[in-house]
Amino acid sequence: VAINATTDISRQVEGIATFGAQLQSLSAAVKVLEVAACRAVMRKPGVSQETIQECEAIIKRK
């Protein structure tokens, strides 16, 4: 019984580690998309100066 419990815990830890790695990958992808979206918005004519400044701040943070 103890061996089964240890194996169960080990699998759960592996699952958590895998999930953590997936979250990091997803977070990186979101940052790339956010920067790309900001750059696209900044190129559009008629965009307010406030929006441009917000986008510049987002790009600097990434």
Residue frames as a rotation matrix with the C-alpha (Angstrom) as fourth column:
VAL 1
0.570 0.821 0.000 0.00
0.821 -0.570 0.000 0.00
0.000 0.000 -1.000 0.00
ALA 2
0.431 -0.481 -0.763 2.83
0.177 -0.784 0.595 2.41
-0.885 -0.392 -0.253 0.85
ILE 3
-0.644 -0.696 0.318 4.49
0.412 0.034 0.911 1.79
-0.645 0.717 0.265 -2.52
ASN 4
-0.149 0.687 0.711 1.24
0.969 -0.041 0.243 2.53
0.196 0.725 -0.660 -4.35
ALA 5
0.770 0.428 -0.474 0.80
0.557 -0.812 0.172 5.76
-0.312 -0.397 -0.863 -2.40
THR 6
-0.016 -0.875 -0.483 4.38
0.123 -0.481 0.868 6.81
-0.992 -0.046 0.115 -3.18
THR 7
-0.693 -0.186 0.696 3.87
0.672 0.184 0.718 6.04
-0.262 0.965 -0.003 -6.86
ASP 8
0.319 0.908 0.272 0.63
0.938 -0.343 0.043 8.02
0.132 0.241 -0.961 -6.83
ILE 9
0.674 -0.136 -0.726 2.32
0.267 -0.871 0.411 11.01
-0.688 -0.472 -0.551 -5.22
SER 10
-0.425 -0.905 0.025 5.21
0.265 -0.098 0.959 10.77
-0.865 0.414 0.282 -7.66
ARG 11
-0.427 0.356 0.831 2.81
0.902 0.100 0.420 10.81
0.066 0.929 -0.364 -10.62
GLN 12
0.675 0.721 -0.158 0.96
0.735 -0.675 0.062 13.80
-0.062 -0.158 -0.986 -9.17
VAL 13
0.298 -0.667 -0.683 4.22
0.131 -0.680 0.722 15.71
-0.946 -0.304 -0.115 -8.72
GLU 14
-0.696 -0.531 0.484 5.20
0.505 0.117 0.855 14.92
-0.510 0.839 0.187 -12.32
GLY 15
0.008 0.812 0.583 1.79
0.981 -0.120 0.154 16.11
0.195 0.571 -0.797 -13.47
ILE 16
0.767 0.233 -0.598 2.14
0.450 -0.859 0.242 19.36
-0.458 -0.455 -0.764 -11.54
ALA 17
-0.182 -0.924 -0.336 5.62
0.139 -0.363 0.921 19.95
-0.973 0.121 0.194 -12.98
THR 18
-0.631 0.024 0.775 4.34
0.764 0.192 0.616 19.32
-0.134 0.981 -0.139 -16.51
PHE 19
0.460 0.877 0.142 1.42
0.881 -0.470 0.051 21.68
0.111 0.102 -0.989 -15.93
GLY 20
0.512 -0.355 -0.782 3.83
0.259 -0.804 0.535 24.34
-0.819 -0.476 -0.320 -14.63
ALA 21
-0.616 -0.778 0.128 5.98
0.305 -0.086 0.948 24.04
-0.727 0.623 0.290 -17.75
GLN 22
-0.308 0.597 0.740 2.89
0.936 0.052 0.348 24.31
0.169 0.800 -0.575 -19.96
LEU 23
0.702 0.571 -0.426 1.81
0.662 -0.744 0.095 27.46
-0.262 -0.348 -0.900 -18.10
GLN 24
0.018 -0.789 -0.614 5.23
0.128 -0.607 0.784 29.02
-0.992 -0.093 0.090 -18.66
SER 25
-0.771 -0.268 0.577 5.04
0.560 0.143 0.816 28.24
-0.301 0.953 0.040 -22.39
LEU 26
0.128 0.920 0.369 1.53
0.968 -0.197 0.155 29.65
0.215 0.338 -0.916 -22.58
SER 27
0.606 0.034 -0.795 2.60
0.452 -0.837 0.309 32.78
-0.654 -0.547 -0.523 -20.70
ALA 28
-0.473 -0.851 -0.226 5.47
0.178 -0.344 0.922 33.33
-0.863 0.396 0.314 -23.13
ALA 29
-0.613 0.315 0.725 3.12
0.788 0.170 0.592 32.87
0.063 0.934 -0.353 -26.10
VAL 30
0.512 0.841 -0.177 0.66
0.857 -0.515 0.034 35.39
-0.063 -0.169 -0.984 -24.66
LYS 31
0.232 -0.513 -0.826 3.45
0.224 -0.798 0.559 37.95
-0.947 -0.315 -0.070 -24.25
VAL 32
-0.794 -0.537 0.286 4.50
0.356 -0.029 0.934 37.51
-0.493 0.843 0.214 -27.89
LEU 33
-0.244 0.799 0.550 0.90
0.930 0.031 0.367 37.92
0.276 0.601 -0.750 -29.05
GLU 34
0.574 0.452 -0.683 0.39
0.692 -0.713 0.110 40.98
-0.438 -0.536 -0.722 -26.86
VAL 35
-0.243 -0.754 -0.610 3.47
0.095 -0.644 0.759 42.69
-0.965 0.126 0.228 -28.31
ALA 36
-0.838 -0.044 0.544 2.43
0.531 0.166 0.831 41.77
-0.127 0.985 -0.116 -31.86
ALA 37
0.163 0.977 0.139 -1.07
0.977 -0.179 0.112 43.15
0.135 0.118 -0.984 -31.27
CYS 38
0.443 -0.065 -0.894 0.33
0.414 -0.870 0.268 46.38
-0.795 -0.489 -0.358 -29.85
ARG 39
-0.642 -0.747 -0.175 2.62
0.143 -0.341 0.929 46.85
-0.753 0.571 0.326 -32.83
ALA 40
-0.593 0.506 0.626 -0.28
0.787 0.199 0.584 46.28
0.171 0.839 -0.516 -35.21
VAL 41
0.485 0.805 -0.342 -2.47
0.863 -0.504 0.037 48.80
-0.142 -0.313 -0.939 -33.35
MET 42
0.125 -0.517 -0.847 0.31
0.277 -0.801 0.530 51.39
-0.953 -0.301 0.043 -33.30
ARG 43
-0.830 -0.484 0.279 0.63
0.364 -0.089 0.927 51.19
-0.424 0.871 0.249 -37.11
LYS 44
-0.064 0.894 0.444 -3.04
0.997 0.042 0.059 52.01
0.034 0.447 -0.894 -37.71
PRO 45
-0.729 -0.143 0.669 -3.85
0.258 -0.963 0.075 55.57
0.634 0.228 0.739 -38.69
GLY 46
-0.004 0.784 0.620 -5.83
-0.366 -0.578 0.729 57.65
0.930 -0.225 0.289 -36.23
VAL 47
0.251 0.030 -0.967 -4.74
0.743 0.635 0.212 55.79
0.621 -0.772 0.138 -33.08
SER 48
0.918 0.167 0.359 -4.78
-0.069 -0.826 0.560 58.07
0.390 -0.539 -0.747 -30.05
GLN 49
0.003 -0.962 0.274 -1.54
-0.540 -0.232 -0.809 59.15
0.842 -0.146 -0.520 -28.41
GLU 50
0.100 0.122 0.987 -2.77
-0.979 0.189 0.076 57.57
-0.178 -0.974 0.139 -25.17
THR 51
0.937 0.279 0.211 -3.16
-0.230 0.946 -0.229 54.17
-0.264 0.166 0.950 -26.85
ILE 52
0.593 -0.791 -0.150 0.28
-0.058 0.144 -0.988 54.47
0.803 0.595 0.039 -28.42
GLN 53
-0.154 -0.656 0.739 1.79
-0.838 -0.309 -0.449 55.24
0.523 -0.689 -0.502 -25.01
GLU 54
0.452 0.387 0.804 0.00
-0.772 0.622 0.135 52.28
-0.447 -0.681 0.579 -23.42
CYS 55
0.993 -0.086 -0.081 1.29
0.020 0.800 -0.599 50.01
0.116 0.593 0.797 -26.18
GLU 56
0.253 -0.959 0.128 4.83
-0.348 -0.214 -0.913 51.33
0.903 0.186 -0.387 -25.82
ALA 57
-0.055 -0.217 0.975 4.66
-0.998 -0.024 -0.062 50.61
0.037 -0.976 -0.215 -22.08
ILE 58
0.796 0.399 0.455 3.44
-0.419 0.906 -0.063 47.05
-0.437 -0.140 0.888 -22.73
ILE 59
0.829 -0.523 -0.195 6.24
0.051 0.419 -0.906 46.43
0.556 0.742 0.374 -25.24
LYS 60
-0.001 -0.863 0.505 8.87
-0.683 -0.368 -0.630 47.74
0.730 -0.346 -0.589 -22.80
ARG 61
0.200 0.154 0.968 7.60
-0.930 0.340 0.138 45.41
-0.307 -0.928 0.211 -20.04
LYS 62
0.971 0.186 0.150 7.89
-0.130 0.937 -0.323 42.36
-0.201 0.294 0.935 -22.28
